[in-house]
Amino acid sequence: MNRRQFLGTAGVITAGVSGYTGLRLSNIRRYTPTDTVDESLPVGERIYEASRLLSVVDYRAVSTVTVQDDGTDDAPYKSERFRYEQQRSRHRYLQIHSVFNLASGTPWTPLTSHPLFIETYRRRLQNDDLPKAQVLYLSAGTQIFGQDIEPLESRMDRPHVSSGSVNRGVGLGERGGSPHQARLRPYIHSPDGEWSQRDNTTETVTYEVSGRDDYAMVVPVEPALAIGEDSRLTVTLDRQTGRLLRIIDHRTVDQESDTTDNDVMTFRYTIETEFDQYGATNVQPPSGPVPTPSLINRLRELRSNLMFY
């Protein structure tokens, strides 16, 4: 091989490696999940499959918890809001948990078992002024976590963090790591349960499951010592695609509390979750002075990106 042939071959190899690396870092890949649910399935299976669909598609969900009864005269009041955005086509995830009020006895409320909300932070909230929020942005290369931020005026606004309350680290591809932080519990736990149709329009169809036994089979309830007989779940599906549009969870549960009068209290919640932006979610990191990584940490982020893809 003469010198010209050698340089030409080396150039092709270099260009190929550079192009491949560029594609990996840009996360340019095929992404064609099945994003509809077969309407011929039995009702329970159709709703269950609509929930399972959320593990593979891009979408946004916003859950709002209202405490209807906590044994005090303060109820009802808005307690929490949890926003989750998944842009799985580019492996980007955003979680924002806002706390507006703590239920009497400060039990584990329905959203505090989400991965974003950790016990030490919840315990500190008992002595801090509310409302407060925390945010987690996660991608193949980067992780940004901020706490003690102001809850968003609109549940759709982009979160803003300050340099004093935010940490930055490597993302999903770090050696030994996994995307567990971006996974949430399923909204529908099982295809079982006796469903009845509650509404039927040209665009949507709504079903409901009620009663302690059927409700407990369908809904992943924790933490709770007992489920009330009046608990029920209403699910609205898009008629054309079968996708989840709305879940309204009327939940009555007995929970442990830290009141001096009684160790167990009955709480009633309404947890409404709305789903949208199917296939059109554009997950962005929080705005504000997010720390700039050092050269070493930036190289670790790039390595994390390459390892994950």
C-alpha positions in Angstrom: 0.0 0.0 0.0 1.5 3.4 -1.0 1.3 6.5 1.1 -1.7 7.9 -0.8 -3.7 4.7 -0.4 -2.8 4.6 3.3 -3.9 8.2 4.0 -7.1 7.6 2.0 -7.9 4.5 4.0 -7.1 6.2 7.3 -9.3 9.1 6.4 -12.2 6.9 5.6 -11.8 5.1 9.0 -11.5 8.3 10.9 -14.5 9.8 9.2 -16.5 6.6 9.9 -15.5 6.6 13.6 -16.2 10.3 14.0 -19.6 9.9 12.2 -20.6 7.0 14.4 -19.5 8.8 17.6 -21.5 11.8 16.4 -24.6 9.8 15.9 -24.2 8.2 19.3 -23.8 11.5 21.1 -26.7 13.0 19.1 -28.9 10.0 19.9 -30.0 9.6 16.3 -31.6 6.3 16.2 -34.7 4.5 15.0 -37.7 5.1 17.3 -41.0 3.5 16.2 -42.9 2.2 19.1 -46.4 0.9 18.7 -48.4 3.8 20.1 -51.9 2.6 20.0 -54.0 0.0 21.9 -56.2 -2.6 20.2 -59.8 -1.5 20.9 -61.1 -5.1 20.5 -59.4 -6.1 23.8 -61.6 -6.6 26.9 -62.0 -3.4 28.9 -59.6 -4.3 31.7 -56.9 -5.5 29.3 -57.3 -2.4 27.2 -56.9 -0.1 30.1 -53.9 -2.1 31.4 -52.2 -2.0 28.0 -52.8 1.8 27.8 -50.9 2.1 31.0 -48.1 -0.2 29.8 -47.8 1.9 26.7 -46.5 4.8 28.8 -43.2 2.8 29.3 -42.2 3.1 25.7 -43.7 6.4 24.2 -43.0 10.1 24.7 -45.7 11.7 26.8 -46.4 14.1 29.7 -48.4 13.4 32.8 -49.5 15.8 35.6 -50.9 14.5 38.8 -52.6 16.7 41.4 -53.6 15.5 44.9 -56.4 17.1 46.8 -56.9 16.1 50.4 -60.7 15.8 50.8 -60.6 14.7 54.5 -57.8 14.5 57.0 -59.8 14.7 60.2 -59.5 18.5 60.5 -61.5 21.5 59.4 -58.8 22.5 57.0 -59.8 20.1 54.3 -60.3 20.1 51.4 -57.0 21.6 50.1 -54.5 20.9 47.3 -51.6 18.9 48.7 -49.2 18.0 45.9 -48.5 18.1 42.2 -46.3 15.8 40.3 -45.3 16.4 36.7 -43.5 13.8 34.7 -42.2 14.2 31.2 -40.7 11.3 29.2 -39.0 11.8 25.9 -38.0 8.3 25.5 -37.1 8.8 21.9 -34.1 10.7 23.1 -33.9 9.3 26.7 -34.7 12.5 28.5 -36.8 12.7 31.6 -38.1 15.5 33.8 -39.8 15.1 37.2 -41.1 18.1 39.2 -42.7 17.5 42.6 -44.4 20.4 44.3 -45.7 20.3 47.9 -48.3 22.9 48.8 -49.6 21.5 52.1 -49.0 18.5 54.3 -51.9 16.4 55.4 -52.7 16.3 59.1 -50.5 13.8 60.8 -48.0 14.1 57.9 -48.6 10.6 56.5 -47.0 9.4 53.3 -49.4 11.0 50.8 -50.2 9.3 47.4 -47.3 10.9 45.5 -44.5 10.9 48.1 -43.5 7.4 47.0 -42.4 8.6 43.6 -38.6 8.3 43.1 -38.0 12.0 43.2 -39.4 12.5 46.7 -37.0 11.3 49.4 -37.9 10.8 53.1 -35.2 13.2 54.4 -36.6 16.0 52.3 -40.2 15.3 53.3 -39.2 15.3 57.0 -37.6 18.7 56.6 -40.7 20.1 54.9 -42.5 19.7 58.2 -40.5 22.5 59.7 -40.1 24.6 56.6 -42.4 27.1 54.9 -44.5 25.7 52.1 -45.0 25.6 49.2 -41.8 24.1 47.9 -40.7 22.0 44.9 -37.8 19.9 43.7 -36.9 18.9 40.1 -34.9 16.1 38.5 -33.7 16.2 34.9 -32.1 13.0 33.6 -30.6 12.2 30.2 -28.0 9.8 28.9 -25.2 12.1 29.8 -26.4 14.5 32.4 -28.3 14.5 35.7 -29.6 17.8 37.3 -31.2 17.8 40.6 -32.6 20.9 42.3 -34.5 21.4 45.5 -36.1 24.2 47.6 -37.3 25.8 44.4 -40.5 27.9 44.0 -43.4 25.8 42.6 -44.4 26.8 39.1 -47.2 29.3 38.7 -48.5 27.2 35.9 -48.1 23.4 36.0 -46.8 23.6 32.4 -44.0 26.2 33.0 -40.3 25.3 32.7 -38.8 24.9 36.2 -36.1 27.4 37.3 -33.3 26.5 39.6 -30.6 28.5 41.4 -27.0 27.6 41.7 -27.3 27.3 45.5 -29.8 24.5 45.4 -28.8 22.4 42.4 -26.4 19.5 41.8 -25.2 18.3 38.4 -23.8 14.9 37.7 -23.5 12.2 35.0 -26.5 10.6 33.5 -28.0 7.2 32.7 -24.9 5.7 31.1 -22.5 6.0 34.1 -20.8 2.6 34.7 -22.9 0.5 37.0 -25.9 2.9 36.7 -29.3 2.3 35.4 -32.3 4.4 34.4 -34.2 3.4 37.5 -34.7 7.0 38.5 -36.7 7.6 35.4 -39.1 4.8 36.0 -42.4 5.3 37.7 -44.8 2.8 39.1 -47.6 1.8 36.7 -50.8 3.7 36.9 -52.8 0.6 36.4 -51.5 -2.4 38.3 -53.5 -5.2 36.8 -56.0 -6.0 33.9 -58.4 -7.5 36.5 -61.3 -5.8 38.2 -64.9 -5.3 37.2 -65.2 -2.2 35.0 -68.4 -0.4 34.1 -68.8 2.2 31.3 -69.5 5.7 32.7 -69.4 7.9 29.5 -69.2 7.4 25.8 -68.6 10.2 23.3 -67.4 10.4 19.7 -63.8 11.2 21.0 -63.5 9.4 24.3 -64.8 6.5 26.4 -64.8 6.5 30.2 -64.8 3.5 32.6 -64.9 3.1 36.3 -64.0 0.4 38.8 -65.3 0.7 42.4 -65.5 -1.2 45.7 -62.5 -2.2 47.9 -61.7 -5.5 46.2 -61.9 -4.5 42.6 -60.2 -1.2 43.3 -57.3 -2.9 45.2 -56.7 -5.2 42.2 -56.3 -2.3 39.8 -54.6 0.5 41.7 -51.1 0.3 43.1 -51.9 1.7 46.6 -49.1 2.4 49.1 -48.6 3.2 51.8 -51.9 2.2 53.3 -53.0 -0.1 56.1 -56.6 -0.5 54.7 -58.6 0.6 51.7 -62.1 2.1 52.1 -65.1 0.6 50.4 -65.9 3.9 48.7 -62.6 4.0 46.8 -63.1 4.1 43.0 -61.1 4.8 39.9 -62.3 6.5 36.7 -60.3 6.1 33.5 -60.8 8.0 30.2 -59.3 6.7 27.0 -59.0 8.2 23.6 -61.5 6.4 21.4 -59.3 6.4 18.3 -55.9 5.5 19.8 -56.8 3.8 23.1 -54.3 6.0 24.9 -54.8 7.2 28.5 -56.2 10.8 28.7 -57.2 11.1 32.3 -57.3 9.1 35.5 -59.3 10.3 38.6 -58.6 8.3 41.7 -61.0 8.7 44.6 -59.0 7.1 47.4 -60.0 6.4 51.0 -57.3 4.8 53.1 -56.2 4.2 56.6 -52.6 5.4 57.2 -50.2 5.7 60.0 -49.8 9.2 61.3 -47.7 10.9 63.9 -50.6 12.5 65.8 -50.6 12.1 69.6 -54.2 11.1 69.8 -54.2 8.2 67.3 -51.6 6.3 65.4 -53.9 5.5 62.5 -56.1 8.0 60.7 -58.5 7.7 57.7 -57.7 10.0 54.8 -59.7 10.7 51.6 -57.9 11.9 48.5 -58.7 12.9 45.0 -55.8 12.2 42.7 -56.3 13.5 39.1 -53.8 12.7 36.4 -53.9 14.1 32.9 -51.9 12.7 30.0 -50.9 14.5 26.8 -48.2 15.4 24.3 -48.0 11.8 23.1 -45.2 11.6 20.6 -44.6 15.4 20.8 -42.9 15.8 24.2 -39.8 18.0 24.1 -38.0 17.6 27.5 -35.7 20.5 28.4 -33.4 20.8 31.4 -34.3 23.4 34.1 -33.5 27.0 33.4 -31.3 29.1 35.6 -27.6 29.0 36.6 -27.1 25.2 36.3 -23.4 24.5 37.2 -20.9 24.2 34.4 -19.0 20.9 34.7 -15.3 20.8 35.0 -13.4 19.4 32.0 -13.1 16.0 33.8 -16.8 15.9 34.6 -17.7 17.0 31.1 -15.7 14.1 29.7 -17.5 11.8 32.2 -20.8 13.1 30.8 -19.8 12.4 27.3 -18.6 8.9 28.3 -21.9 8.3 30.0 -23.8 9.3 26.8 -21.7 6.9 24.7 -22.0 4.1 27.2 -25.8 4.3 27.4 -26.3 4.3 23.7 
